[in-house]
Amino acid sequence: MPAPDHAALHALYSEHNGWLKNWLRARLGNASDAADLAQDTFIRVLSARNVESIREPRSYLGAIAHALMVDKFRRKALEQAYLAELASRPERMADSPETRLLILETLVAVDTLLDGLGERTRQIFLAVQLEGLSYVATAERLGVSVTTVKKHLIRAMTHCLLLTDD
């Protein structure tokens, strides 16, 4: 007989996998991606080891699947932006697939780090760190004071440091 956790997971999967795949297919328009995300959802549930405490299975599964969908869309948007940037370069440099993957993984990691910042803090951080704008130019662009730019940069750097320490 399977362990209680496995029995509960099996029951959850049996009762809700079909519903979850249909729910995802309606949002993604693709049965293959829906099946992949449904599987990833159940892997998350298995990793969380809290199957027996789930009170509203469809709400719980839907929330996990939604977060995975957001991650998928965000990663795809980053990948498309990266590929568009490569295509716009005057010199076509052919990166290896490994290099491309490393760059995309780094972009996703940076995006995840910055996700917890407020919109203004994120804009200021990206303007200074990514675009190389001075504090004065950033302040002028966003219509804020240089002091505000400095304050938001400190907030962003602290946020990133705290997350990387974890």
C-alpha positions in Angstrom: 0.0 0.0 0.0 1.4 3.5 -0.9 2.4 5.9 1.9 -0.4 8.3 2.9 1.3 11.2 1.1 1.6 9.2 -2.1 -2.0 8.0 -1.8 -3.3 11.6 -1.3 -1.2 12.8 -4.3 -2.5 9.9 -6.4 -6.1 10.8 -5.5 -5.4 14.5 -6.2 -3.9 13.7 -9.6 -6.6 11.3 -10.6 -9.4 13.6 -9.6 -8.0 16.9 -10.9 -5.4 16.3 -13.7 -8.0 16.3 -16.5 -9.6 19.5 -15.2 -6.2 21.2 -14.8 -5.2 20.3 -18.3 -8.4 21.6 -19.7 -8.1 24.8 -17.6 -4.6 25.4 -18.9 -5.5 24.5 -22.5 -8.2 27.1 -22.5 -5.6 29.8 -21.4 -2.7 28.6 -23.5 -4.5 27.4 -26.6 -2.1 24.5 -26.8 -2.6 21.0 -25.4 1.1 20.2 -25.3 2.0 23.2 -23.2 -1.0 22.6 -21.0 0.1 19.0 -20.4 3.6 20.2 -19.5 2.4 22.8 -17.1 -0.1 20.5 -15.5 2.8 18.0 -14.9 5.0 20.8 -13.5 2.1 21.8 -11.2 1.9 18.3 -9.7 5.6 18.2 -9.3 5.4 21.4 -7.3 2.7 19.8 -5.2 4.9 16.8 -4.7 7.8 19.0 -3.7 5.7 21.0 -1.2 4.8 17.8 0.6 1.5 19.3 1.8 -1.0 17.2 -0.3 -3.0 16.1 2.8 -3.6 19.7 4.0 -5.0 21.0 0.7 -8.6 22.1 1.3 -9.6 23.6 -2.1 -7.7 21.5 -4.6 -8.8 23.3 -7.8 -8.0 26.7 -6.3 -4.7 25.5 -5.1 -3.7 23.8 -8.4 -5.0 26.8 -10.4 -2.8 29.2 -8.3 0.3 27.1 -8.9 -0.5 26.6 -12.6 -1.1 30.3 -13.0 2.3 31.2 -11.4 4.0 28.7 -13.7 2.1 30.2 -16.7 3.3 33.7 -15.7 6.9 32.4 -15.5 6.6 30.8 -18.9 5.3 34.0 -20.5 7.9 36.1 -18.8 10.7 33.8 -19.9 9.3 33.8 -23.5 9.1 37.6 -23.5 12.7 37.8 -22.3 13.8 35.3 -24.9 12.0 37.2 -27.7 13.6 40.5 -26.5 17.0 38.9 -26.5 16.6 37.4 -30.0 15.3 40.8 -31.3 18.4 42.5 -29.8 20.6 39.9 -31.5 18.8 40.4 -34.8 19.2 44.2 -34.6 23.0 44.1 -34.2 24.9 45.2 -37.3 27.4 42.4 -36.9 25.7 39.0 -36.7 27.6 37.1 -34.0 26.6 33.5 -33.7 26.5 32.5 -30.1 26.6 28.8 -29.3 23.3 27.3 -28.0 25.0 26.9 -24.6 25.9 30.6 -24.5 22.4 31.6 -25.5 21.0 29.4 -22.7 23.3 30.9 -20.1 22.4 34.4 -21.2 18.7 33.6 -21.1 19.0 32.0 -17.7 20.9 35.0 -16.4 18.2 37.4 -17.8 15.5 35.3 -16.1 17.4 35.4 -12.8 17.8 39.2 -13.0 14.2 39.6 -13.8 13.2 37.4 -10.9 15.5 39.5 -8.6 13.9 42.7 -9.8 10.4 41.3 -9.6 9.9 42.3 -6.0 10.8 46.0 -6.6 8.2 48.7 -7.1 7.8 50.0 -10.6 9.6 53.3 -10.0 12.5 51.5 -8.2 12.8 49.0 -11.0 12.8 51.7 -13.7 15.5 53.7 -11.9 17.6 50.6 -11.3 17.4 49.5 -15.0 18.1 53.1 -16.2 21.3 53.4 -14.2 22.5 49.8 -14.2 21.4 48.6 -17.6 21.3 51.7 -19.7 24.2 53.4 -18.0 22.4 56.7 -17.4 23.7 59.1 -14.8 21.7 59.9 -11.8 20.9 63.3 -13.2 19.8 61.9 -16.6 17.7 59.3 -14.8 16.1 61.9 -12.6 15.3 64.1 -15.7 13.9 61.2 -17.6 11.5 60.1 -14.8 10.7 63.6 -13.5 12.1 63.0 -10.0 14.9 64.4 -8.0 18.5 63.1 -7.9 17.9 62.3 -4.2 14.9 60.1 -5.2 17.1 58.3 -7.7 19.7 57.6 -5.1 17.1 56.5 -2.5 15.5 54.1 -5.0 18.9 52.7 -6.1 19.8 52.0 -2.5 16.5 50.2 -2.1 17.1 48.1 -5.2 20.6 47.2 -4.3 19.6 46.2 -0.8 16.8 44.1 -2.2 19.1 42.3 -4.6 21.8 41.8 -1.9 19.2 40.3 0.5 17.9 37.9 -2.1 21.4 36.8 -3.2 22.4 36.1 0.4 19.5 33.7 0.7 
